[in-house]
Amino acid sequence: MEALTPLITQLISGAIGGNAVGAMLKQQATSMIVRTIVGAIGGVGGGLLLQAFGGEAGLSNLVANGLGGLIGGGVLQAIAGMVLGRKSA
């Protein structure tokens, strides 16, 4: 279970970050389900990138995974919203 904790943290924080960015940018092209899935995928990617570059040195592991997930989920959702927004317009 301890091995799954970082992944679960990244998935949840990524989904939160993706939905927050989608709501903040008012991206109507993506539904809440799409924002959640894209955010979760971005959260895992962001968390893994943060770990790969050693960004968790000054933070606890759980906080680092959460921050990486929030940022990664938000960034990927912003990119997906722009791409999907252009296709639907």
N, C-alpha and C positions, 0 to 999 in steps of 0.2 A: 504494500500500500504506500510505503514511503517513496517508492520510485514513481508512483502515479501522481503524487501531490503537486509537483511542479507543472505537469501537463494539465491537470484539472484547473490549477490556478491560472495558467495561461489561457485556457479555453474560456473560462468564465470572465476574466478581465478583458480579454479580446472581444467577447460578445458585448460586454458593457461599453467598451470603447467604440466599437463599430456602431452600436445603436446611438450613442451620444453624439458622435460626429455626424451620422446620418440625420439626426433630428436637428442638430445645430445648423447644418448646411441646407436643411429643408429639401432633402433629396427625395422627391416623390417618385422618381423612376425605380426605386428599389423598395420592396416591401419589407416589413419588419423581419420576416423569416430570412430573407436574403441578407439583410444587414447583420443579423445574428450569426449566420453561417460564415459570411465573409469576415466579420469581426473575429470570430473564433479561429479561423484559419490564419488571419493576420496576427492574432495574439500568440499563437504557437510559433509562428515565424519570428515575430519580434522578440519573444522570450529566448528563442534559440540564438538569434543574432546577438542579443545582449550577453548571453553566456559565452558565446564564441569570442567576443571581443573583450571579455573580462570586465564588463561593466558592473558586476555585482560585488566588486572588491570591498567597497565601503558600505554596502547594504546587506541586510540579512537576505537569505536565499528566497524566502517567501515574498518579501517586498520587491526584490529585483524581478522575480517572475511576474508579479502583478503589474509593475510599471512597464516592463517590456511588453506584456500582453495588452495593456491599455494603449500604448503608443502604436504598436504594430497593428492592432485591430482598427484603430482610428485611421491610420495612414492607408491601409488597404481598403477600407470602406470609402474613404475620400476618392481614391483612384477608381474604384469600381463604380461609384456614383457618377463620376465625371464621364466614364466610358459608357455606361448604360444611359445616362442622361442625353448624350449626343446621339445615340442610336434611336431613341424614342422621339427625339425632336424633329 
